[in-house]
Amino acid sequence: MTSVLNKKLAALTVLALASCKAGGDYQGMEYAPNMYHSVAYEPYTQITDKDAGRWVTSIEYEDGHAEYYNSNNLNPHKMNMRMPPPHTVSRNYMPYRLPADSLEVAAKKVSPLKGDEKAILAEGKVLYEIYCDHCHGAKGEGDGKVATGVTIDGVERGFYAGVANLKGDAYKNITEGHIFHVITMGKGLMMPHGSQISPEDRWKIARYVKSLQQ
C-alpha cells in the first residue's frame, strides 16, 4: 500500500515539474500572469476598446476589460494625462538653443538668478560638490580625484590630463554665461551635462564657481 502511495506521489511530482517546462510555442505555466503581461500606460494614446488583448488575458479584472485596455475612466477624454495647451513649455523650463560652438555669444548671457545671494551660493556649493568636485577639486584648482589619479613609481599620474584649473589666469575672467554654456554643451575633455543638471542648477553652479575665483 505504501509503495503504491509513493508511486502516486512520485507521478504527481513529475507532472508538477513537467508543467514548469517551457519550449517552442509553449512558455510554461504562468504563476503570476499580471507580472508577465503588465499594462503599459501611454500618456496621450489610450486603448479604449475593452476587448483589446482578450486573447492574452490571463487574469480577471473587476470591470471585465481585456489585457491591453488602458484608459482612465475618471478622465472625460479617457486619457491618463491631458494634452498640454499648444505652444506651452513646462513650468520653470528655460529653453537654451545656442549651439556648442557659440561660446562667445553664450559668455554675454546674464544669469537669471535673483534673490538671496547666500542661499544661491549655498545651493551652488552642494551642486558643485556633486557634479564638479571629482574633477576640478574642492577649490576649483583642477586637483580632484579624477585629475590627480594615483601615484605610480613615485609619480602622480592623473586619469585624465588637462582638467581645468578654474582659478588659473585663463579662466579667472570667464563669465557665468560662459560657465553655464560649458556645463550645458561640454568643452574639450568635459562632456555635456545638460541632460543631468537642470538649467537653474547650472546657473547656481556657475555663480558658485565665480565665488571660488574671487
C-alpha positions as CSV (number, residue, x, y, z in Angstrom):
1,M,0.0,0.0,0.0
2,T,2.8,2.3,0.9
3,S,4.6,1.5,-2.3
4,V,1.5,2.4,-4.4
5,L,1.1,5.7,-2.5
6,N,4.8,6.6,-3.1
7,K,4.4,5.9,-6.8
8,K,1.4,8.2,-7.0
9,L,3.2,10.9,-5.2
10,A,6.2,10.5,-7.5
11,A,3.9,10.7,-10.5
12,L,2.2,13.9,-9.3
13,T,5.7,15.4,-8.6
14,V,6.8,14.6,-12.2
15,L,3.6,16.1,-13.6
16,A,4.0,19.2,-11.5
17,L,7.6,19.7,-12.6
18,A,6.7,19.0,-16.2
19,S,4.1,21.8,-16.1
20,C,7.0,24.2,-15.5
21,K,8.9,23.2,-18.6
22,A,8.9,25.8,-21.4
23,G,9.8,25.4,-25.0
24,G,8.7,26.3,-28.5
25,D,5.2,27.9,-28.6
26,Y,4.6,26.8,-25.0
27,Q,6.3,29.1,-22.5
28,G,5.3,27.2,-19.4
29,M,2.8,27.8,-16.6
30,E,2.4,31.4,-15.5
31,Y,2.1,31.6,-11.8
32,A,1.9,35.5,-11.7
33,P,0.4,36.4,-15.1
34,N,-0.1,40.1,-14.2
35,M,3.7,40.3,-13.8
36,Y,4.2,38.8,-17.3
37,H,1.6,41.0,-19.0
38,S,1.8,44.4,-17.3
39,V,-0.3,47.2,-18.8
40,A,1.8,50.0,-20.3
41,Y,0.0,53.3,-19.7
42,E,0.7,55.6,-22.6
43,P,0.0,59.2,-21.6
44,Y,-1.6,60.5,-24.8
45,T,-2.7,57.4,-26.8
46,Q,-5.1,55.3,-24.8
47,I,-6.7,52.0,-25.9
48,T,-10.4,52.5,-25.3
49,D,-11.5,49.1,-26.6
50,K,-12.2,46.9,-23.5
51,D,-11.8,43.7,-25.6
52,A,-8.4,44.6,-26.9
53,G,-6.0,41.8,-26.0
54,R,-8.7,39.4,-25.0
55,W,-6.6,36.6,-26.5
56,V,-3.8,37.1,-24.0
57,T,-6.0,38.0,-21.0
58,S,-4.9,35.8,-18.1
59,I,-6.5,37.4,-15.1
60,E,-10.0,38.7,-14.4
61,Y,-10.2,42.4,-13.9
62,E,-13.0,43.9,-11.9
63,D,-14.7,45.6,-14.8
64,G,-14.1,42.7,-17.2
65,H,-11.7,44.5,-19.5
66,A,-9.1,42.7,-21.5
67,E,-5.3,42.8,-21.2
68,Y,-4.5,45.8,-23.5
69,Y,-7.2,48.2,-22.3
70,N,-5.5,51.1,-20.5
71,S,-7.9,54.1,-20.5
72,N,-8.7,56.2,-17.5
73,N,-12.5,56.2,-16.9
74,L,-12.2,59.1,-14.5
75,N,-11.0,61.4,-17.3
76,P,-13.7,62.7,-19.6
77,H,-11.3,62.1,-22.6
78,K,-10.4,58.6,-21.3
79,M,-6.8,59.7,-21.1
80,N,-4.2,59.2,-18.4
81,M,-2.9,62.7,-18.9
82,R,-4.4,65.7,-20.6
83,M,-2.8,67.3,-23.6
84,P,-0.9,70.5,-22.7
85,P,-2.1,73.8,-24.3
86,P,-0.4,74.5,-27.7
87,H,2.9,76.3,-27.7
88,T,3.5,75.9,-24.0
89,V,6.5,74.6,-22.0
90,S,6.7,73.2,-18.5
91,R,6.9,75.5,-15.6
92,N,10.4,76.8,-14.7
93,Y,11.8,75.5,-18.0
94,M,14.3,77.8,-19.6
95,P,15.0,76.9,-23.3
96,Y,18.6,77.0,-24.3
97,R,19.2,76.9,-28.1
98,L,22.7,78.1,-28.6
99,P,24.9,75.6,-30.4
100,A,28.0,74.2,-28.8
101,D,30.4,76.4,-30.8
102,S,28.7,79.7,-29.7
103,L,30.8,80.2,-26.6
104,E,31.4,83.9,-27.3
105,V,27.7,84.6,-27.6
106,A,27.0,82.5,-24.5
107,A,29.5,84.5,-22.5
108,K,27.3,87.5,-22.8
109,K,24.3,85.8,-21.3
110,V,23.3,87.1,-17.9
111,S,22.3,84.8,-15.1
112,P,18.5,84.9,-14.4
113,L,19.1,84.1,-10.7
114,K,17.8,86.7,-8.3
115,G,17.1,86.7,-4.5
116,D,19.2,85.7,-1.5
117,E,22.8,85.5,-2.7
118,K,23.9,83.4,0.3
119,A,21.2,80.8,-0.4
120,I,22.2,80.7,-4.1
121,L,25.8,80.1,-3.3
122,A,25.0,77.5,-0.6
123,E,22.9,75.6,-3.1
124,G,25.6,76.1,-5.8
125,K,28.2,74.7,-3.4
126,V,26.2,71.5,-2.9
127,L,25.7,71.0,-6.6
128,Y,29.4,71.7,-7.3
129,E,30.4,69.1,-4.8
130,I,28.1,66.6,-6.6
131,Y,28.9,67.3,-10.2
132,C,32.3,69.1,-10.3
133,D,34.4,68.4,-7.3
134,H,35.7,65.0,-8.5
135,C,37.4,66.6,-11.5
136,H,38.0,70.3,-10.6
137,G,38.6,69.8,-6.9
138,A,37.0,71.3,-3.8
139,K,38.6,74.8,-4.5
140,G,38.4,74.6,-8.3
141,E,42.1,74.2,-8.8
142,G,41.9,71.2,-11.1
143,D,43.0,68.7,-8.4
144,G,40.0,66.5,-8.0
145,K,40.4,62.7,-7.7
146,V,39.8,62.2,-11.5
147,A,42.5,64.8,-12.3
148,T,45.2,63.6,-9.8
149,G,44.5,59.9,-10.1
150,V,47.1,57.6,-8.5
151,T,50.8,57.7,-7.6
152,I,52.9,55.2,-9.7
153,D,56.6,54.8,-9.0
154,G,56.6,58.0,-7.0
155,V,55.0,60.0,-9.9
156,E,51.4,61.3,-9.6
157,R,49.5,60.4,-12.7
158,G,46.0,61.6,-13.5
159,F,43.3,59.5,-15.1
160,Y,42.6,62.5,-17.4
161,A,45.3,65.1,-18.1
162,G,44.2,68.7,-18.7
163,V,41.4,69.1,-16.2
164,A,40.8,72.9,-16.0
165,N,42.2,74.8,-13.0
166,L,39.3,77.3,-12.7
167,K,41.5,79.6,-10.7
168,G,44.1,79.9,-13.4
169,D,44.7,83.0,-15.4
170,A,43.0,81.5,-18.4
171,Y,39.7,81.1,-16.5
172,K,39.5,83.9,-13.9
173,N,37.7,86.3,-16.2
174,I,35.2,83.9,-17.7
175,T,31.6,84.9,-17.1
176,E,28.7,82.9,-15.6
177,G,27.2,82.6,-19.1
178,H,30.5,81.0,-20.3
179,I,30.4,78.5,-17.4
180,F,26.7,77.7,-17.9
181,H,27.4,77.1,-21.6
182,V,30.3,74.7,-20.9
183,I,28.3,72.8,-18.4
184,T,25.5,72.5,-20.9
185,M,27.4,71.7,-24.0
186,G,30.7,70.5,-22.8
187,K,34.2,71.6,-24.0
188,G,37.4,69.7,-24.5
189,L,37.6,66.8,-22.1
190,M,34.5,67.8,-20.3
191,M,31.3,66.1,-21.6
192,P,27.9,67.9,-21.8
193,H,26.0,67.8,-18.5
194,G,22.8,69.5,-19.8
195,S,20.8,66.3,-19.5
196,Q,21.9,65.7,-15.9
197,I,21.6,69.1,-14.4
198,S,18.6,71.4,-14.7
199,P,19.2,74.9,-16.1
200,E,18.6,76.6,-12.8
201,D,21.1,74.4,-11.1
202,R,23.7,75.1,-13.8
203,W,23.4,78.8,-13.1
204,K,23.8,78.1,-9.4
205,I,27.0,76.2,-10.1
206,A,28.3,79.0,-12.4
207,R,27.6,81.5,-9.6
208,Y,29.5,79.3,-7.1
209,V,32.5,78.9,-9.4
210,K,32.7,82.6,-9.7
211,S,32.8,82.9,-5.9
212,L,35.7,80.3,-5.9
213,Q,37.6,82.5,-8.3
214,Q,37.4,85.6,-6.1
